[in-house]
Amino acid sequence: MNEVEKLLYEGKKEIDSLEIPIDIESTLRSALESTPNKKKKNIKGRVAALILAVLLLGYNMDTLAFYGKKLVGYENVMNGTLKELNQLGKGQTIDKSHTFSNGVKFTLDAIMLDNNTMVMFYTLYSPDENVMDVDSNTHISITNMQDKLFTYGGSGDANKNNTEMKWVISTHEAPKLSEKTMKVNLSYIHENGDIEYGDIKFKIDRNQAVGKSLKISLNKKIKLDQRQIKVKSLIASPTTTIVKGQIQNIIELGLDHINKNRIMPNDIEMALIVDGKEIAWEGSGISTNMKGINFDVRFEAIPTDAKNLQLKLISFSGEYDVHENIHLIKDTSKNIKILGQDIEINNVYEKEGNTYITITTDKDTLLSKVYLYMDGEKVELVETIPEKSENHTRTLKFQGTGEDLKLNIEKIKYKKYYNDIIYSYDK
């Protein structure tokens, strides 16, 4: 395990740098539960339907509390779930502000907290009617008092006068019970480049949490090509629904690194369908830690009057180590297949002292790391030239020419569609 852990640390930066959907501003750093033993799995499987039945009957209203007033001006940036909670007056008023030297004012109006997330509502005010520019120059981070960082995503909307912007953001994990005081760290970049700092500290009142979450243990394994992922749980709360799972455990991750047969996941897409309608997707993330490669997918909250539910795997995309060498002959074409993906080599030709290779693949397939061996010498790719066509055709340009040509494909990215049912329940 010492060797595996060392290799994982060395490769952690590469895995953490993977791109994820635009709704996620940074990679998640959530710790997932370890795999239960077989006895626990069987017991939890039998009670899963019972837990979901309790969920669909509605949340315990005794856990909800009023903060005395409804939020005004956030209608354009609240989803349906948050609008309903706001109409009921749920959440905790904060109403704390910080004003910068130029009159720009940041106000944390309120929060909504449950076991899945902390939703924050804040207003950015500009006295010069340029709040969109002010927003671009204002940066925030969320930490506890020990400077643990909470990543987040959200959306904002400016008023017609361009004096105010309302933002709703959700953290990718909820503060723990021991994290009683939180801090919003502010920085503002002035036109002359000077940076001004500020912060807002607030205490969490858990008596005003909007509700408890309910967890359904799924523990469903799904085969993806020569691998499999594990969908561990569905966690439903009044603000959001989170599906958590694991792509590789620590042993699988370490062995693939040693064998140079790695998978670098890029995105996992799921659909949550309740009473025949899709619950709105909010975002997803993939992270790596000493428990392996983990993921979560977020949706809006499940309606309390729902009668049936389906969770589907829609697609999975990633980058794979392949280390393929393809022998090429100038002015000819050939078709190859790598990890089930069709790659058509349309032409190989020389022009102005360079070698060009035109290829066509599916729109979701990308040769992410390629070289060309020319008479035994390894040459890097200079550029990829796209072509205007319905097919995903492009030309790879390499500097120099040679008689003995081999295309070296070290990595390939592709997306595969499944539309498989992971979990289904009918009331």
Stockholm file with secondary structure:
# STOCKHOLM 1.0

chainA/1-427         MNEVEKLLYEGKKEIDSLEIPIDIESTLRSALESTPNKKKKNIKGRVAALILAVLLLGYNMDTLAFYGKKLVGYENVMNGTLKELNQLGKGQTIDKSHTFSNGVKFTLDAIMLDNNTMVMFYTLYSPDENVMDVDSNTHISITNMQDKLFTYGGSGDANKNNTEMKWVISTHEAPKLSEKTMKVNLSYIHENGDIEYGDIKFKIDRNQAVGKSLKISLNKKIKLDQRQIKVKSLIASPTTTIVKGQIQNIIELGLDHINKNRIMPNDIEMALIVDGKEIAWEGSGISTNMKGINFDVRFEAIPTDAKNLQLKLISFSGEYDVHENIHLIKDTSKNIKILGQDIEINNVYEKEGNTYITITTDKDTLLSKVYLYMDGEKVELVETIPEKSENHTRTLKFQGTGEDLKLNIEKIKYKKYYNDIIYSYDK
#=GR chainA/1-427 SS CHHHHHHHHHHHHHHHTCCCCTTCSSCCCCCCCCCCCHHHHHHHHHHHHHHHHHHHHCCCGGGCCBCSSCCCSCTTTCCHHHHHHHHTTBSEEEEEEEECTTSCEEEEEEEEECSSCEEEEEEEECTTSCHHHHHHHEEEEEEETTCCEECEEEEEEECTTSSEEEEEEEESSCCCTTCCEEEEEEEEECTTSCEEEEEEEEECCGGGCCCCCEEEEEEEEEEETTEEEEEEEEEECSSEEEEEEEEEEHHHHHHHHHTTCCEEEEEEEEEEEETTEECCEEEEEEEEETTEEEEEEEEECCCTTCCEEEEEEEEEEEEEEEEEEEEECTTCCEEEEETTEEEEEEEEEEETTEEEEEEEECTTEEEEEEEEEETTEEEEEEEEEECCSSSEEEEEEEESCCSSEEEEEEEEEEEEEEEEEEEEEEC
#=GC SS_cons         CHHHHHHHHHHHHHHHTCCCCTTCSSCCCCCCCCCCCHHHHHHHHHHHHHHHHHHHHCCCGGGCCBCSSCCCSCTTTCCHHHHHHHHTTBSEEEEEEEECTTSCEEEEEEEEECSSCEEEEEEEECTTSCHHHHHHHEEEEEEETTCCEECEEEEEEECTTSSEEEEEEEESSCCCTTCCEEEEEEEEECTTSCEEEEEEEEECCGGGCCCCCEEEEEEEEEEETTEEEEEEEEEECSSEEEEEEEEEEHHHHHHHHHTTCCEEEEEEEEEEEETTEECCEEEEEEEEETTEEEEEEEEECCCTTCCEEEEEEEEEEEEEEEEEEEEECTTCCEEEEETTEEEEEEEEEEETTEEEEEEEECTTEEEEEEEEEETTEEEEEEEEEECCSSSEEEEEEEESCCSSEEEEEEEEEEEEEEEEEEEEEEC
//
